[in-house]
Amino acid sequence: MCPLTKQVMQDPVTIETGQTFEREAILKWFRECRDNGRRPTCPLTQRELRTTDINPSIALRNVIDEWRARNDEKDLEKACNALRLHPEDDEDESVRAMAYISQICQRSGAKKNLVRAQGIISTLADLLKSSSRRVRLKSLQVLRTVVEDNDQNKEELGKGDTVRTIIKFLSNEHIQERELAVSLLYELSEYEPVCERIGAVYGAILLLVGMGSSKSENMMAVEKAEKTLKNLEKYDTNIKQMAENGRLQPLLTKLLQGLHHYLHFASS
């Protein structure tokens, strides 16, 4: 615990007196001393310092990291249990548990792996079918955080019927559900094996083309739909479906590329 912030330290450093503080907190203290025309002192002993050099406390940082990892694992387990045991009975508890999972995932990629290892992804996917709109919205939001920049999590979420469930949100009358769903689909489409599954779902391309050309949708949703379609263009079957639904440019580009290749071959 840092004596200045009263919080668990993330980057502990030691000063001349041997006292340990959070790096940013002690540097701020030294700046305030100078700004007030005083020589830098130790915040605990008030002793004037000959130097403001700081040294990283690596051993303490390792201990703190291990302690935090153990706590995160336990807290994630509690959050997962809260979602599994009473997902419909206590909407507030479910939303709080998901908010904690999102917060953990934003710390590092390793935390996202921990979420997958604890089986939380399938639990979050199940909540997409909740009768509570608030729970569905939070689940879409958290799943996007969980899979972002993590191909293994995308693969896990892409199993079973989950991709189809997400695509169904694109036809939902609630704007925010559509926006969060297309953002999640874009993240999934960045991973080729799941991208292929998106295009294989009946009606997916039709819904994405409609959203991408919509004048009434939020600009962010339109942009995500367009980017998702761009990823889907990697597969010829998707290009054919896009053309059938009025999106002709990918097919024209493909035909021109084939023509250029043919002309080059014929002239050589």
C-alpha positions as CSV (number, residue, x, y, z in Angstrom):
1,M,0.0,0.0,0.0
2,C,1.4,3.4,-1.0
3,P,1.5,5.8,2.0
4,L,0.6,8.7,-0.4
5,T,-2.2,7.2,-2.5
6,K,-3.5,4.6,0.1
7,Q,-3.8,2.2,-2.9
8,V,-2.0,-1.0,-3.8
9,M,1.1,0.0,-5.7
10,Q,1.6,-0.8,-9.4
11,D,5.1,0.6,-9.8
12,P,6.8,0.7,-6.4
13,V,10.0,2.7,-6.1
14,T,12.3,3.4,-3.1
15,I,13.8,6.8,-2.2
16,E,16.9,7.7,-0.3
17,T,15.4,7.0,3.1
18,G,14.5,3.5,2.2
19,Q,10.7,4.3,2.1
20,T,8.7,2.9,-0.8
21,F,6.0,4.7,-2.8
22,E,4.1,4.5,-6.0
23,R,6.3,6.1,-8.7
24,E,3.9,8.7,-9.9
25,A,2.9,9.7,-6.4
26,I,6.4,10.3,-5.1
27,L,7.4,12.2,-8.3
28,K,4.3,14.4,-7.8
29,W,5.4,15.0,-4.2
30,F,8.9,16.1,-5.2
31,R,7.4,18.5,-7.8
32,E,5.1,20.0,-5.2
33,C,8.1,20.5,-2.8
34,R,10.0,22.4,-5.5
35,D,6.9,24.4,-6.6
36,N,6.5,25.6,-3.0
37,G,10.2,26.6,-2.7
38,R,11.1,23.7,-0.4
39,R,13.8,21.2,-0.7
40,P,12.4,17.7,-1.4
41,T,11.6,15.7,1.7
42,C,10.5,12.2,2.5
43,P,6.7,12.3,3.0
44,L,6.8,9.9,6.0
45,T,9.9,11.2,7.9
46,Q,9.9,14.8,6.6
47,R,13.6,14.4,6.4
48,E,15.3,16.6,3.7
49,L,16.7,14.5,0.9
50,R,20.1,14.9,-0.7
51,T,18.9,13.3,-3.9
52,T,15.6,12.6,-5.5
53,D,16.8,9.5,-7.2
54,I,14.3,6.6,-7.1
55,N,15.0,2.9,-7.5
56,P,12.5,0.4,-8.7
57,S,11.5,-2.1,-6.1
58,I,11.4,-5.2,-8.3
59,A,11.0,-7.8,-5.6
60,L,8.0,-5.9,-4.1
61,R,6.5,-5.4,-7.5
62,N,6.7,-9.2,-8.2
63,V,5.0,-9.9,-4.9
64,I,2.2,-7.4,-5.7
65,D,1.8,-8.8,-9.2
66,E,1.4,-12.3,-7.8
67,W,-1.0,-11.2,-5.2
68,R,-3.0,-9.3,-7.8
69,A,-3.1,-12.3,-10.1
70,R,-4.4,-14.6,-7.4
71,N,-7.1,-12.0,-6.4
72,D,-8.1,-11.5,-10.1
73,E,-8.5,-15.3,-10.5
74,K,-10.7,-15.5,-7.4
75,D,-12.8,-12.5,-8.4
76,L,-13.3,-13.7,-11.9
77,E,-14.5,-17.0,-10.5
78,K,-17.0,-15.1,-8.3
79,A,-18.2,-13.0,-11.3
80,C,-18.6,-16.1,-13.4
81,N,-20.6,-17.9,-10.7
82,A,-22.8,-14.9,-10.3
83,L,-23.6,-15.0,-14.0
84,R,-24.2,-18.8,-14.0
85,L,-26.3,-19.1,-10.9
86,H,-28.8,-16.3,-11.2
87,P,-28.5,-14.5,-14.6
88,E,-32.2,-13.6,-14.7
89,D,-33.0,-13.2,-11.0
90,D,-30.6,-10.3,-10.3
91,E,-30.1,-8.1,-13.3
92,D,-28.0,-5.6,-11.4
93,E,-25.7,-8.3,-10.1
94,S,-25.2,-9.7,-13.6
95,V,-24.4,-6.3,-15.0
96,R,-21.9,-5.6,-12.2
97,A,-20.2,-9.0,-12.8
98,M,-19.8,-8.3,-16.5
99,A,-18.5,-4.8,-15.8
100,Y,-15.8,-6.4,-13.6
101,I,-14.9,-8.9,-16.4
102,S,-14.6,-6.1,-18.9
103,Q,-12.4,-4.1,-16.5
104,I,-10.1,-7.1,-15.9
105,C,-9.8,-7.7,-19.7
106,Q,-8.7,-4.2,-20.3
107,R,-5.6,-4.7,-18.1
108,S,-3.7,-7.1,-20.4
109,G,-3.9,-9.8,-22.9
110,A,-3.1,-12.4,-20.2
111,K,-6.3,-11.5,-18.4
112,K,-8.3,-12.2,-21.6
113,N,-6.7,-15.6,-21.7
114,L,-7.7,-16.2,-18.0
115,V,-11.3,-15.3,-18.9
116,R,-11.2,-18.0,-21.7
117,A,-9.6,-20.6,-19.4
118,Q,-12.3,-20.1,-16.8
119,G,-15.0,-20.8,-19.4
120,I,-16.5,-17.3,-19.1
121,I,-16.9,-16.7,-22.8
122,S,-19.6,-19.3,-23.2
123,T,-21.4,-17.9,-20.2
124,L,-21.4,-14.4,-21.7
125,A,-22.6,-15.9,-25.0
126,D,-25.5,-17.5,-23.3
127,L,-26.5,-14.1,-21.9
128,L,-27.1,-12.8,-25.5
129,K,-30.4,-14.7,-25.3
130,S,-31.4,-13.1,-22.0
131,S,-34.9,-11.6,-21.7
132,S,-33.3,-8.5,-20.2
133,R,-32.2,-5.9,-22.8
134,R,-29.8,-4.4,-20.3
135,V,-28.1,-7.8,-19.8
136,R,-28.0,-8.4,-23.6
137,L,-26.4,-5.0,-24.2
138,K,-23.8,-5.5,-21.5
139,S,-23.0,-9.0,-22.9
140,L,-22.4,-7.6,-26.4
141,Q,-20.2,-4.9,-25.0
142,V,-18.1,-7.1,-22.8
143,L,-17.7,-9.8,-25.5
144,R,-16.3,-7.2,-27.8
145,T,-13.7,-6.3,-25.2
146,V,-12.9,-10.0,-24.5
147,V,-12.3,-10.9,-28.2
148,E,-10.5,-7.7,-29.3
149,D,-6.9,-8.5,-30.3
150,N,-7.2,-12.1,-29.1
151,D,-7.7,-14.7,-31.9
152,Q,-8.1,-17.6,-29.4
153,N,-11.0,-15.8,-27.8
154,K,-12.5,-15.1,-31.2
155,E,-12.3,-18.8,-32.0
156,E,-13.9,-19.7,-28.7
157,L,-16.8,-17.3,-29.3
158,G,-17.2,-18.5,-32.8
159,K,-18.1,-22.0,-31.8
160,G,-21.6,-23.4,-31.9
161,D,-24.5,-21.1,-32.9
162,T,-23.2,-17.9,-31.3
163,V,-22.3,-16.2,-34.6
164,R,-25.9,-16.7,-35.8
165,T,-27.2,-15.2,-32.5
166,I,-25.1,-12.1,-32.9
167,I,-26.1,-11.6,-36.6
168,K,-29.8,-11.7,-35.5
169,F,-29.2,-8.6,-33.5
170,L,-28.6,-6.7,-36.8
171,S,-32.4,-6.9,-37.5
172,N,-33.3,-5.8,-34.0
173,E,-35.5,-2.7,-33.7
174,H,-33.3,-1.4,-30.8
175,I,-30.5,0.8,-32.3
176,Q,-27.9,0.2,-29.5
177,E,-28.3,-3.5,-29.9
178,R,-27.6,-3.3,-33.6
179,E,-24.6,-1.0,-33.1
180,L,-23.0,-3.2,-30.4
181,A,-23.7,-6.4,-32.5
182,V,-22.1,-5.0,-35.7
183,S,-19.0,-3.8,-33.7
184,L,-18.7,-7.3,-32.2
185,L,-19.1,-8.9,-35.7
186,Y,-16.4,-6.7,-37.1
187,E,-13.9,-7.8,-34.4
188,L,-14.8,-11.5,-35.1
189,S,-14.4,-10.9,-38.9
190,E,-10.8,-9.9,-38.3
191,Y,-10.1,-13.6,-37.6
192,E,-10.4,-15.5,-40.9
193,P,-11.8,-18.8,-39.6
194,V,-14.7,-17.0,-37.9
195,C,-15.0,-14.5,-40.8
196,E,-15.8,-17.4,-43.1
197,R,-18.5,-18.6,-40.6
198,I,-20.1,-15.1,-40.7
199,G,-20.6,-15.2,-44.4
200,A,-22.0,-18.7,-44.2
201,V,-25.0,-17.6,-42.0
202,Y,-28.1,-17.2,-44.1
203,G,-29.1,-13.5,-44.3
204,A,-25.9,-12.1,-42.8
205,I,-24.6,-10.4,-45.9
206,L,-28.0,-9.0,-46.7
207,L,-28.3,-7.4,-43.2
208,L,-24.7,-6.1,-43.4
209,V,-25.2,-4.6,-46.9
210,G,-28.4,-2.9,-45.7
211,M,-26.7,-1.5,-42.6
212,G,-23.7,-0.4,-44.6
213,S,-25.8,1.6,-47.0
214,S,-28.3,2.9,-44.5
215,K,-28.9,6.7,-44.1
216,S,-30.6,6.3,-40.7
217,E,-28.0,4.3,-38.8
218,N,-25.3,5.7,-36.6
219,M,-22.1,6.5,-38.6
220,M,-20.1,4.2,-36.4
221,A,-22.4,1.3,-37.1
222,V,-22.3,2.0,-40.9
223,E,-18.5,2.1,-40.8
224,K,-18.3,-1.2,-38.8
225,A,-20.7,-2.8,-41.3
226,E,-18.6,-1.6,-44.2
227,K,-15.4,-2.9,-42.6
228,T,-17.0,-6.3,-41.9
229,L,-18.1,-6.6,-45.5
230,K,-14.6,-5.7,-46.6
231,N,-13.3,-8.6,-44.6
232,L,-15.9,-10.9,-46.0
233,E,-14.8,-10.1,-49.5
234,K,-11.9,-12.5,-49.1
235,Y,-14.3,-15.3,-50.1
236,D,-15.8,-15.6,-53.6
237,T,-19.1,-17.0,-52.3
238,N,-19.6,-13.9,-50.2
239,I,-18.8,-11.6,-53.2
240,K,-21.5,-13.4,-55.2
241,Q,-24.0,-12.9,-52.3
242,M,-23.1,-9.2,-52.1
243,A,-23.7,-8.7,-55.8
244,E,-27.1,-10.5,-55.5
245,N,-27.9,-8.0,-52.7
246,G,-26.9,-4.9,-54.7
247,R,-23.3,-4.5,-53.6
248,L,-21.7,-4.8,-57.0
249,Q,-18.2,-3.2,-56.5
250,P,-16.5,-6.3,-55.1
251,L,-17.6,-8.4,-58.0
252,L,-16.6,-5.8,-60.6
253,T,-13.2,-5.5,-58.9
254,K,-12.8,-9.3,-59.1
255,L,-13.8,-9.4,-62.7
256,L,-11.4,-6.6,-63.6
257,Q,-8.5,-8.4,-61.8
258,G,-9.3,-11.5,-63.8
259,L,-9.4,-9.6,-67.0
260,H,-6.0,-7.9,-66.3
261,H,-4.5,-11.3,-65.4
262,Y,-5.9,-12.7,-68.7
263,L,-4.5,-9.8,-70.8
264,H,-1.1,-10.1,-69.1
265,F,-1.0,-13.8,-69.8
266,A,-2.1,-13.4,-73.4
267,S,0.5,-10.7,-74.1
268,S,3.4,-12.7,-72.6
